[in-house]
Amino acid sequence: MRTLLFALCLLPTAALAGPGAWESLRADCQSRAETVDDLRGCKQIVFFACKEESGDAPGSDGTCQAAEALAWDGELNQLWPQLKAMSEERGLSDQLLATQKAWIAFRDASCRYQADWANMIAADAVWEEQNCLSEMTAERVFDFRLMLVDG
Amino acid sequence: MRIFLFALPLLLAAPVHAGEADWIARFDVCQADITSLDEMASCIGSYTEACSEERIRANQDLADGACMAGEAALWDAKLNRTWGAVKERLASDPAGMEALRGAQKAWIGFRDAECAAMAAIWADNGTGAAEAATCQMRLTAERVITLQSLVEGND
């Protein structure tokens, strides 16, 4: 019985390989989260799922970290219209737009610095830049979620 | 007379109201106790907690954000010290320093815009000032941690 249950668990993963499967792992983790700390535990799920599937192929650190960053960016884009609607209702849309633009400038400048620094020390600049984007975008997603719940 | 007026609140209130020196001490003790940079985030709110407890005991409102603003100032002073260390660390890398200066300017723009937005979002509840000060405290503390990790980086 135990073996059967274990095998059943494996089935969906095998059937749903690729970015879609990594994304459902991330979404499952987030749906179970009750606190921001729980949400933080959902970081890098896409990265590790992707790495596993790639069999740790050369260059997969960078491409898998880019997949992780893309997943958070996708969620940020999903949340944006909700936040925009909420702020429009309250006459705060200019303010929201201003702060989001400022955040994008900050994110880009920070991650560019991170990539430059990695280049200088001959580290994996793609991974460093994408990891910076993942981290910052994930935190912004959590900020958005809090604003939507409390604001 | 002036001395008397100055001494009176101290004498009367000292046992219950330890005052700002005590709140700063809580912040400093927390900073001294941490063994790794990861733990620094646990010091966010240390001053604010002590300050808020005391103000609540004295039936004072926290909505003016004075406790959070007081702690934000401590993190800001720490940020300035950390920035000094960053400059030393990158002394031999002027291009890197220039890029980081650009990132720091962008961070200041973000912090100001974000905390102004917080003030506006919470204005209706009457907690705009407290939310803006909390935003200043939290973002500044997080920036200290990020910059400190550059100083301590093993590159």
Interface residues (C-beta under 8 A of the other chain):
Chain A: S87 R90 L92 Q95 L96 A98 T99 K101 A102 W103 A105 F106 D108 A109 S110 R112 Y113 D116 W117 M120 I121 A123 M147 G151
Chain B: D93 A95 G96 A99 L100 G102 A103 K105 A106 W107 G109 F110 D112 A113 E114 A116 A117 A120 I121 W122 D124 D155
